[in-house]
Amino acid sequence: MFTGLIEEIGVLRSVASGGEMMVMNIGASVIMSDLKIGDSVSVNGVCLTATTLGDHYFTVDVMPETYRNSNLKELRTGSKINLERAMASGGRFGGHIVQGHVDGTGTIKSVKRDQNAVVFEVAPDRKSLFKFIIPKGSITIDGISLTVVHTSASGFTVSIIPHTLGETVLAHKRAGDTVNIETDVLGKYVDHLLHYGAASSGEDEGSSGISRDFLASNGFV
């Protein structure tokens, strides 16, 4: 589990790919202090496993499922990468619950300055993600824990403070670039529980079987 607070910006030293798989060699310094083989690392928001360690670098394997559902395939030698180690027990929970299980990608539609902040407008590539993206809710962009400002029929906006911009790869992103998106896991769990068993019981796919009368009778409303 991660918090979405980026620890450092790493650099892709080299990448070996074949079909829909990759082996990435990533240069880093801060996270190398206690990184061990087998540890989880958030790489642009994707939870990957350190497979080898060297002098200021580590390697990770990217399997086909991750390749298809993230923008890691767009990285090239020299690309800058957001890095975060898994949350340590007893650490401060400064962001929100980030699994590193990317739901899909999005395209940056615009980047606009708003006094001391920079506002990014992002259009998700999957319409199914929209129900989990709510104003003032949490969202993860390239591994960064952010707050949704506004939503629309085509996307959402996030407002970035100077510190976050300077310490993450968002400083290098422009309109047309892609980002990895992970929506809040709490919303996904609620949605799954409400709709669980609907298809097998003969109910409509979108029906949860929970009515206002049910909620009222159980003291929820």
NUBA-595896 format. One record per residue (C-alpha): x negated, y negated, z negated; residue number from 1; residue in one letter. Coordinates in pm, 1 decimal, always signed. Last residue first. Layout:
<nodes>
x X, y Y, z Z, pos NUM, code a
...
</nodes>
This chain:
<nodes>
x +3221.7, y -742.5, z -613.3, pos 221, code v
x +2984.6, y -462.5, z -720.0, pos 220, code f
x +3204.8, y -325.4, z -999.1, pos 219, code g
x +3259.3, y +25.0, z -866.6, pos 218, code n
x +3619.1, y -32.7, z -761.3, pos 217, code s
x +3515.4, y -355.1, z -588.0, pos 216, code a
x +3238.8, y -185.6, z -386.9, pos 215, code l
x +3473.1, y +93.0, z -276.0, pos 214, code f
x +3745.9, y -156.0, z -185.1, pos 213, code d
x +3493.0, y -358.3, z +15.4, pos 212, code r
x +3412.7, y -42.8, z +211.1, pos 211, code s
x +3115.5, y +192.6, z +213.4, pos 210, code i
x +3142.5, y +468.4, z +474.5, pos 209, code g
x +2817.3, y +344.3, z +626.9, pos 208, code s
x +2947.9, y +299.6, z +979.1, pos 207, code s
x +2708.2, y +203.4, z +1257.9, pos 206, code g
x +2666.9, y +553.9, z +1397.7, pos 205, code e
x +3042.9, y +609.2, z +1394.9, pos 204, code d
x +3151.3, y +883.5, z +1159.2, pos 203, code e
x +3143.5, y +1250.0, z +1252.2, pos 202, code g
x +2972.5, y +1363.4, z +933.1, pos 201, code s
x +2644.6, y +1435.9, z +1112.1, pos 200, code s
x +2628.6, y +1083.4, z +1259.1, pos 199, code a
x +2704.8, y +902.7, z +933.3, pos 198, code a
x +2470.2, y +1115.0, z +723.3, pos 197, code g
x +2256.3, y +819.9, z +612.5, pos 196, code y
x +2395.2, y +485.0, z +725.0, pos 195, code h
x +2390.2, y +298.1, z +395.3, pos 194, code l
x +2075.8, y +479.2, z +279.5, pos 193, code l
x +1886.3, y +394.6, z +598.4, pos 192, code h
x +1984.3, y +27.2, z +588.7, pos 191, code d
x +1882.7, y -4.6, z +224.2, pos 190, code v
x +1546.7, y +162.5, z +291.0, pos 189, code y
x +1479.3, y -59.7, z +591.8, pos 188, code k
x +1564.1, y -374.2, z +396.9, pos 187, code g
x +1322.1, y -277.7, z +119.7, pos 186, code l
x +1047.1, y -204.7, z +375.4, pos 185, code v
x +1030.0, y -570.1, z +480.6, pos 184, code d
x +951.2, y -591.5, z +851.7, pos 183, code t
x +614.2, y -502.6, z +999.7, pos 182, code e
x +514.9, y -691.6, z +1314.2, pos 181, code i
x +189.1, y -671.6, z +1510.0, pos 180, code n
x +108.8, y -981.9, z +1713.2, pos 179, code v
x +91.7, y -1059.8, z +2085.9, pos 178, code t
x -53.4, y -1363.7, z +2258.4, pos 177, code d
x +161.2, y -1566.5, z +2498.8, pos 176, code g
x +142.5, y -1887.0, z +2296.7, pos 175, code a
x -194.3, y -1899.4, z +2120.3, pos 174, code r
x -373.6, y -1705.6, z +1848.9, pos 173, code k
x -725.1, y -1794.1, z +1730.0, pos 172, code h
x -625.1, y -1954.5, z +1398.5, pos 171, code a
x -386.2, y -1662.0, z +1352.7, pos 170, code l
x -697.0, y -1446.2, z +1308.4, pos 169, code v
x -697.5, y -1516.0, z +935.8, pos 168, code t
x -879.4, y -1732.2, z +679.0, pos 167, code e
x -837.4, y -2071.6, z +845.2, pos 166, code g
x -467.6, y -2030.3, z +917.5, pos 165, code l
x -397.3, y -1899.5, z +568.9, pos 164, code t
x -577.9, y -2196.0, z +410.8, pos 163, code h
x -414.4, y -2451.8, z +643.1, pos 162, code p
x -58.8, y -2339.7, z +555.1, pos 161, code i
x +136.7, y -2132.9, z +808.8, pos 160, code i
x +508.9, y -2172.7, z +875.4, pos 159, code s
x +692.7, y -1873.5, z +1019.4, pos 158, code v
x +953.1, y -1879.2, z +1294.7, pos 157, code t
x +1197.0, y -1621.3, z +1427.5, pos 156, code f
x +1311.9, y -1462.8, z +1751.6, pos 155, code g
x +1558.4, y -1451.2, z +2040.5, pos 154, code s
x +1901.2, y -1485.6, z +1882.2, pos 153, code a
x +1755.7, y -1718.2, z +1621.4, pos 152, code s
x +1583.5, y -1698.2, z +1285.2, pos 151, code t
x +1430.6, y -1969.3, z +1069.1, pos 150, code h
x +1160.9, y -1991.6, z +801.1, pos 149, code v
x +1051.1, y -1628.8, z +759.2, pos 148, code v
x +796.1, y -1599.0, z +480.2, pos 147, code t
x +452.2, y -1449.6, z +542.9, pos 146, code l
x +235.6, y -1158.4, z +426.4, pos 145, code s
x -43.4, y -1125.6, z +684.3, pos 144, code i
x -116.8, y -782.1, z +834.1, pos 143, code g
x -95.3, y -896.8, z +1196.0, pos 142, code d
x +238.1, y -1059.7, z +1104.7, pos 141, code i
x +411.8, y -915.4, z +798.2, pos 140, code t
x +759.8, y -1033.5, z +704.8, pos 139, code i
x +926.0, y -1150.7, z +383.8, pos 138, code s
x +1269.6, y -1310.8, z +367.5, pos 137, code g
x +1336.2, y -1683.6, z +351.9, pos 136, code k
x +1555.5, y -1654.1, z +662.7, pos 135, code p
x +1619.4, y -1287.2, z +751.7, pos 134, code i
x +1438.0, y -1035.5, z +970.2, pos 133, code i
x +1561.8, y -679.2, z +908.6, pos 132, code f
x +1859.6, y -708.2, z +1144.8, pos 131, code k
x +1629.8, y -842.1, z +1417.5, pos 130, code f
x +1407.5, y -533.8, z +1430.9, pos 129, code l
x +1645.5, y -333.4, z +1652.5, pos 128, code s
x +1606.3, y -596.0, z +1925.6, pos 127, code k
x +1255.4, y -466.6, z +1988.0, pos 126, code r
x +978.5, y -678.5, z +2142.6, pos 125, code d
x +997.9, y -934.5, z +1863.8, pos 124, code p
x +990.3, y -1302.3, z +1972.0, pos 123, code a
x +763.5, y -1517.1, z +1754.1, pos 122, code v
x +768.3, y -1892.3, z +1689.0, pos 121, code e
x +461.6, y -2006.8, z +1496.1, pos 120, code f
x +474.6, y -2324.7, z +1287.4, pos 119, code v
x +148.2, y -2488.0, z +1179.8, pos 118, code v
x +141.6, y -2673.6, z +849.5, pos 117, code a
x -9.8, y -3001.3, z +725.4, pos 116, code n
x +230.9, y -3220.2, z +925.5, pos 115, code q
x +434.5, y -2974.4, z +1135.7, pos 114, code d
x +201.7, y -2852.2, z +1411.7, pos 113, code r
x +351.6, y -2634.1, z +1683.7, pos 112, code k
x +261.3, y -2291.6, z +1820.6, pos 111, code v
x +509.5, y -2145.6, z +2068.3, pos 110, code s
x +643.9, y -1819.4, z +2210.2, pos 109, code k
x +412.0, y -1579.9, z +2026.0, pos 108, code i
x +501.1, y -1233.3, z +2151.5, pos 107, code t
x +604.8, y -954.9, z +1918.2, pos 106, code g
x +486.9, y -602.8, z +1840.9, pos 105, code t
x +643.0, y -302.3, z +1679.4, pos 104, code g
x +744.0, y -150.9, z +1347.4, pos 103, code d
x +389.5, y -139.9, z +1208.3, pos 102, code v
x +335.2, y +95.1, z +916.8, pos 101, code h
x +71.8, y -96.2, z +719.0, pos 100, code g
x +279.5, y -40.9, z +408.9, pos 99, code q
x +315.3, y -400.8, z +293.8, pos 98, code v
x +505.0, y -466.2, z -29.0, pos 97, code i
x +491.0, y -843.7, z -80.2, pos 96, code h
x +218.2, y -1104.2, z -126.8, pos 95, code g
x +28.1, y -1194.4, z -444.5, pos 94, code g
x +58.1, y -863.7, z -629.3, pos 93, code f
x -235.4, y -918.0, z -862.1, pos 92, code r
x -453.0, y -611.4, z -916.5, pos 91, code g
x -398.6, y -353.5, z -1190.1, pos 90, code g
x -422.7, y -56.9, z -955.4, pos 89, code s
x -607.7, y -164.4, z -642.2, pos 88, code a
x -415.1, y -262.7, z -330.8, pos 87, code m
x -543.1, y -99.1, z -12.2, pos 86, code a
x -826.0, y -293.5, z +152.1, pos 85, code r
x -743.8, y -584.5, z +378.5, pos 84, code e
x -884.4, y -680.0, z +718.8, pos 83, code l
x -764.2, y -923.4, z +987.3, pos 82, code n
x -952.5, y -867.3, z +1314.1, pos 81, code i
x -1158.2, y -1086.8, z +1548.4, pos 80, code k
x -1220.2, y -948.3, z +1896.7, pos 79, code s
x -1589.9, y -918.3, z +1991.3, pos 78, code g
x -1549.1, y -592.6, z +2183.1, pos 77, code t
x -1189.1, y -584.1, z +2305.1, pos 76, code r
x -852.2, y -557.1, z +2135.7, pos 75, code l
x -542.0, y -507.1, z +2352.4, pos 74, code e
x -496.6, y -143.0, z +2247.4, pos 73, code k
x -463.7, y -262.3, z +1887.3, pos 72, code l
x -136.9, y -433.1, z +1984.8, pos 71, code n
x +79.5, y -182.8, z +1799.6, pos 70, code s
x +344.8, y +79.7, z +1873.3, pos 69, code n
x +183.9, y +283.1, z +2151.7, pos 68, code r
x -165.6, y +302.2, z +2002.6, pos 67, code y
x -27.3, y +385.7, z +1658.0, pos 66, code t
x +163.3, y +684.6, z +1796.0, pos 65, code e
x -135.8, y +782.7, z +2013.1, pos 64, code p
x -386.1, y +800.6, z +1721.6, pos 63, code m
x -629.5, y +523.5, z +1629.9, pos 62, code v
x -944.4, y +649.1, z +1455.8, pos 61, code d
x -1139.6, y +416.4, z +1227.7, pos 60, code v
x -1505.0, y +320.1, z +1198.5, pos 59, code t
x -1694.9, y +118.0, z +939.9, pos 58, code f
x -1948.2, y -162.5, z +954.1, pos 57, code y
x -2185.2, y -370.2, z +741.2, pos 56, code h
x -2458.8, y -105.4, z +732.9, pos 55, code d
x -2264.0, y +210.4, z +802.2, pos 54, code g
x -1946.7, y +391.7, z +701.2, pos 53, code l
x -1755.2, y +666.4, z +880.3, pos 52, code t
x -1388.0, y +772.4, z +890.3, pos 51, code t
x -1218.1, y +471.4, z +730.9, pos 50, code a
x -846.8, y +542.7, z +756.4, pos 49, code t
x -597.6, y +311.8, z +925.1, pos 48, code l
x -292.4, y +115.2, z +804.8, pos 47, code c
x -204.7, y -131.3, z +1079.1, pos 46, code v
x -157.5, y -495.8, z +979.2, pos 45, code g
x -438.5, y -634.3, z +1190.6, pos 44, code n
x -651.0, y -355.0, z +1043.8, pos 43, code v
x -517.4, y -265.6, z +698.5, pos 42, code s
x -771.7, y -28.4, z +546.8, pos 41, code v
x -707.1, y +307.2, z +382.3, pos 40, code s
x -996.7, y +490.4, z +220.2, pos 39, code d
x -1107.7, y +828.3, z +355.5, pos 38, code g
x -1476.5, y +738.7, z +363.1, pos 37, code i
x -1537.0, y +487.1, z +87.3, pos 36, code k
x -1511.9, y +108.3, z +72.0, pos 35, code l
x -1655.2, y -44.4, z -245.7, pos 34, code d
x -1851.6, y -347.6, z -128.4, pos 33, code s
x -1761.8, y -292.2, z +238.5, pos 32, code m
x -1447.5, y -503.6, z +204.5, pos 31, code i
x -1647.2, y -825.9, z +189.5, pos 30, code v
x -1889.5, y -747.3, z +474.5, pos 29, code s
x -1721.8, y -633.5, z +795.4, pos 28, code a
x -1802.8, y -509.5, z +1147.6, pos 27, code g
x -1549.4, y -273.0, z +1297.8, pos 26, code i
x -1623.6, y +32.1, z +1513.3, pos 25, code n
x -1294.3, y +146.5, z +1666.7, pos 24, code m
x -1221.5, y +497.0, z +1792.3, pos 23, code v
x -922.7, y +494.9, z +2024.7, pos 22, code m
x -644.8, y +719.7, z +2148.8, pos 21, code m
x -378.1, y +679.7, z +2415.5, pos 20, code e
x -579.3, y +808.7, z +2710.8, pos 19, code g
x -944.0, y +784.1, z +2617.3, pos 18, code g
x -1091.8, y +502.8, z +2415.5, pos 17, code s
x -1422.2, y +408.6, z +2257.0, pos 16, code a
x -1436.1, y +66.7, z +2094.8, pos 15, code v
x -1729.8, y -147.4, z +1989.0, pos 14, code s
x -1826.5, y -416.3, z +1740.3, pos 13, code r
x -1469.9, y -531.5, z +1667.5, pos 12, code l
x -1520.5, y -822.2, z +1429.8, pos 11, code v
x -1386.4, y -859.2, z +1077.1, pos 10, code g
x -1192.7, y -1146.3, z +925.4, pos 9, code i
x -1174.4, y -1119.8, z +548.3, pos 8, code e
x -957.9, y -1037.6, z +249.9, pos 7, code e
x -615.0, y -1090.7, z +408.1, pos 6, code i
x -329.5, y -1113.5, z +159.2, pos 5, code l
x -55.8, y -889.0, z +301.6, pos 4, code g
x -9.3, y -702.1, z -25.8, pos 3, code t
x -114.1, y -353.3, z +78.6, pos 2, code f
x +0.0, y +0.0, z +0.0, pos 1, code m
</nodes>
